[in-house]
Amino acid sequence: MEVMVSFIVGLVVLYVILKVLSLPFKIIWKLFTNSLVGAIMLWVVNLFGAGIEITFFKALIAGVFGIPGVIVILLAHFL
């Protein structure tokens, strides 16, 4: 049973890797820059004392959406 689960997980990981590699470079570059800008903005906002606890979910939002994601996190924190 464990071998079967490991095999299925391996196939899923391989599928995801192939999908990511098949995306155009432009989309990957945009996702990378959004992630970098979002992470830096979240760090800067915390540096100035916003007191936002950085969790995996908040980092994911900031990473995927970039600056608009950080703005949404700030709005949610202060409301």
Backbone bond lengths (Angstrom), bond angles and torsions (degrees), N, CA, C in turn:
res aa  C-N    CA-C-N  psi(-1)  N-CA   C-N-CA  omega(-1)  CA-C   N-CA-C  phi
1 M - - - 1.459 - - 1.529 110.68 -
2 E 1.331 116.99 -41.88 1.458 120.90 -179.66 1.530 111.30 -65.16
3 V 1.322 116.33 -36.47 1.461 120.56 178.99 1.520 109.85 -65.57
4 M 1.319 116.39 -40.07 1.456 120.70 -179.52 1.533 110.64 -65.75
5 V 1.322 117.03 -43.30 1.459 121.16 178.80 1.527 109.75 -64.24
6 S 1.324 117.48 -43.04 1.461 121.46 178.67 1.524 111.01 -61.94
7 F 1.320 116.72 -40.21 1.455 121.57 178.38 1.524 110.87 -63.54
8 I 1.318 117.37 -44.25 1.467 121.65 179.97 1.524 110.52 -65.47
9 V 1.338 117.06 -43.30 1.465 120.66 178.05 1.528 110.05 -62.10
10 G 1.315 117.17 -41.15 1.461 121.38 177.66 1.508 112.35 -61.89
11 L 1.328 117.19 -41.28 1.461 121.00 177.47 1.526 111.67 -64.85
12 V 1.322 116.49 -40.68 1.459 120.30 178.80 1.530 110.49 -64.50
13 V 1.327 117.09 -44.10 1.467 121.14 178.61 1.530 110.01 -62.85
14 L 1.308 117.71 -42.82 1.464 121.50 178.37 1.523 110.59 -62.55
15 Y 1.315 117.41 -41.74 1.460 122.00 178.39 1.533 110.52 -61.46
16 V 1.330 116.59 -45.67 1.468 120.59 -179.74 1.525 110.53 -63.48
17 I 1.323 117.47 -43.20 1.463 121.26 179.44 1.526 110.54 -62.04
18 L 1.320 116.97 -43.91 1.466 120.04 179.04 1.525 111.85 -65.74
19 K 1.315 117.48 -36.67 1.462 120.81 177.27 1.519 110.51 -64.90
20 V 1.335 116.64 -44.01 1.460 120.43 179.96 1.524 110.34 -63.72
21 L 1.310 117.02 -41.90 1.462 120.18 -179.22 1.523 112.27 -70.32
22 S 1.328 117.50 -22.75 1.454 119.76 -179.57 1.528 112.39 -86.04
23 L 1.332 117.64 -9.74 1.460 120.06 177.37 1.525 109.53 -68.53
24 P 1.284 116.50 148.10 1.465 118.25 176.24 1.530 110.98 -62.55
25 F 1.310 115.10 149.77 1.458 120.97 -177.55 1.526 111.14 -60.43
26 K 1.314 117.61 -32.09 1.464 122.15 -179.25 1.533 111.10 -61.18
27 I 1.307 117.05 -43.32 1.462 121.03 -179.97 1.525 110.54 -68.17
28 I 1.314 117.05 -42.29 1.461 120.90 178.96 1.527 110.11 -63.82
29 W 1.336 116.94 -42.17 1.464 120.72 179.06 1.529 110.83 -63.10
30 K 1.337 117.83 -41.26 1.460 121.69 178.85 1.527 110.58 -64.53
31 L 1.315 117.76 -42.58 1.457 121.31 177.99 1.526 110.57 -63.23
32 F 1.327 116.69 -40.76 1.464 120.93 178.69 1.523 111.16 -64.08
33 T 1.338 117.16 -46.24 1.462 119.25 -179.24 1.523 111.41 -67.58
34 N 1.330 118.03 -38.93 1.466 120.62 175.64 1.522 110.89 -60.44
35 S 1.314 116.57 -42.64 1.463 120.37 179.57 1.517 111.18 -63.10
36 L 1.322 115.96 -44.75 1.456 120.41 -178.77 1.527 111.25 -65.92
37 V 1.319 117.12 -47.30 1.462 120.79 -179.93 1.523 110.79 -65.08
38 G 1.320 117.71 -41.57 1.462 120.93 179.00 1.515 112.34 -62.94
39 A 1.325 116.75 -42.21 1.463 120.40 179.56 1.519 110.82 -66.14
40 I 1.331 117.24 -42.55 1.465 120.19 179.46 1.523 110.64 -65.62
41 M 1.328 117.20 -42.48 1.469 120.46 179.48 1.529 111.30 -64.13
42 L 1.312 117.51 -40.97 1.460 120.69 177.95 1.520 110.48 -63.51
43 W 1.323 116.77 -39.73 1.458 120.90 178.35 1.526 110.76 -66.58
44 V 1.344 117.16 -43.22 1.468 121.21 -179.72 1.525 110.66 -64.35
45 V 1.320 116.96 -42.34 1.465 120.39 178.78 1.522 109.79 -60.92
46 N 1.306 117.68 -41.66 1.465 120.55 177.79 1.520 111.49 -70.20
47 L 1.307 117.11 -30.83 1.456 121.58 178.99 1.529 110.86 -63.18
48 F 1.325 116.38 -35.49 1.462 120.77 -179.76 1.521 112.65 -87.38
49 G 1.306 117.98 12.11 1.454 121.60 169.49 1.509 116.64 88.54
50 A 1.304 118.69 29.56 1.464 119.72 178.04 1.523 111.30 -71.93
51 G 1.316 117.69 -23.76 1.460 121.50 177.24 1.514 113.69 72.49
52 I 1.304 117.78 28.43 1.459 121.23 179.25 1.531 108.42 -84.20
53 E 1.317 115.24 126.71 1.455 119.57 175.63 1.523 108.52 -77.14
54 I 1.321 116.35 121.69 1.464 120.47 -178.28 1.520 108.66 -85.46
55 T 1.320 115.55 110.88 1.454 121.97 177.55 1.520 108.65 -108.88
56 F 1.300 115.82 173.36 1.461 120.33 178.79 1.521 110.74 -60.36
57 F 1.318 117.43 -41.88 1.458 122.03 -178.00 1.527 111.21 -65.08
58 K 1.334 116.37 -43.87 1.469 119.84 179.16 1.525 111.10 -67.59
59 A 1.304 117.51 -38.44 1.464 120.75 177.10 1.527 110.06 -65.60
60 L 1.317 117.16 -36.66 1.462 120.98 177.90 1.525 111.01 -65.79
61 I 1.323 117.12 -42.83 1.468 121.16 177.79 1.529 110.21 -62.31
62 A 1.329 116.51 -47.35 1.466 120.48 -179.60 1.522 110.42 -65.37
63 G 1.307 117.58 -36.18 1.448 120.90 -178.71 1.513 113.74 -71.30
64 V 1.303 117.29 -39.26 1.462 120.69 -177.11 1.529 111.37 -80.02
65 F 1.327 116.45 -41.54 1.461 119.52 -174.01 1.526 114.21 -99.44
66 G 1.325 118.06 -10.22 1.460 120.70 177.35 1.517 112.37 70.72
67 I 1.319 116.50 -135.60 1.470 121.77 -176.36 1.532 112.50 -62.14
68 P 1.343 120.17 -43.69 1.471 118.14 176.51 1.534 112.76 -60.20
69 G 1.311 117.48 -33.25 1.458 120.42 176.73 1.517 112.23 -65.85
70 V 1.324 116.74 -39.47 1.466 120.59 177.58 1.522 110.08 -66.23
71 I 1.323 117.06 -38.85 1.467 120.68 177.93 1.526 110.66 -62.84
72 V 1.323 117.03 -42.24 1.471 120.78 178.05 1.530 110.46 -63.57
73 I 1.318 117.24 -41.09 1.468 120.94 178.02 1.521 110.39 -62.49
74 L 1.332 116.87 -42.99 1.469 120.70 177.58 1.522 111.92 -62.92
75 L 1.323 117.06 -44.49 1.453 120.42 178.39 1.528 111.09 -61.76
76 A 1.300 116.95 -42.83 1.462 120.46 179.59 1.523 111.13 -65.86
77 H 1.328 116.44 -34.36 1.467 120.19 -178.62 1.542 111.48 -71.36
78 F 1.319 116.27 -40.26 1.460 119.39 -175.19 1.515 113.81 -88.88
79 L 1.309 118.13 -8.05 1.471 120.45 176.97 1.458 109.71 -96.04
